[in-house]
Amino acid sequence: MNDFLLWGLGVLIFLTIVAVSIGLHEAGHMIVARKLGLKVPRFFIGFGPTLFSKKFKNAEYGIKALPIGGFVEIFPPDKDAPDDSNKTKNEKDFETNMLSHVSPWKRILVFFAGPAVNLVLGVLILTMTFWTTPFKTATQEIDSVAQCSETVACGAQTSGIQKGDYITKINGKTVTSTNDISDEVKGSSVDLTVKRNSGEKTITVPIHDGKIGINYVVNEHSRSLPESVGLVGTLIWSNVEAIAELPSRVGQTVEVLFGADRTDESLASIVTVGRLYGHVSASDEITDHDKLVQYSYYAGAINLGIGFINLLPLLPLDGGRIAIAIVDSVRRNFMKLFGKIYTPTSAKFAMAFASVSVVIVFATMGLVILTDIVSPVDFG
């Protein structure tokens, strides 16, 4: 299979994972809604033209052309329908979509169910991936020296670096990891201090095209279940921090769009993630087993991302719907306390909030996608 087909296979795997993740997200909404006695007449994955649909048990299930989202239609039972004769069609449709006249706690459960499915799925996938897959650690011991090209020997080879040498210092600085070594490989040469036999030796190693040409001994280790859970916890906290830093990361992404170098702070869209799957699939430097491991890791990370992004307090995201339901819950209790009649947040106010939110959400999505097209990530 040629590289193009392998790359396409990787993108197809990515789209399948996204579609399944979205489907499970929407299924979370649907199942909880039905358990609470609400109506769910439609369940679709994707947006745009319908590719396939089928009715089953009073509901229509289907797939649409663009696998970048999904939706379930949820309606309150007839007995909860409000007297809306004085409202416009847009207001009626909006209140139906927001389940405005369903009790706030039911709305919170329904709208939280989708992100919860993705968060739980992400945690399970990542925990199992970390637990069942040995991780590799490069040591400071040299396994072999390499050519920089077919015709040029790298500095390690020409300066006498040998298999079995253990690097202890670089340019006089003590090193504790291979990252410490990589950070110092710049300029025209470096001084490597290595343990050899029973002594130490310092060797000046020329740098060619940013490389000195050494391969390290790699050790494999297995993680315990608690260690795996701890790593997932670290990833979850990283997602929380990324959400908190979203405004500054949007600013960083704008700078990239106008020519700045990409960093870990700049945002990436489904364009980059899809390309990453294609890159892994087409790579001849990654074993098939390691490709499956990476696919699994990315699938877990994608689900965490879907879960956390959907909890942002903006419409049309689930977090925006939850935020309005929480406001309604507070208002309901407040009015009950003072003997007043409860009414949900007005459609006009919620629609104004939705208008602002939609601009923010889609402008950010468009910015990140455009940046990924204009200044694509270099996977090496």
Order of alpha helices (4+ residues) and beta strands (2+ residues): alpha-beta-beta-alpha-alpha-beta-alpha-beta-beta-alpha-beta-beta-beta-alpha-alpha-alpha-alpha-alpha-alpha
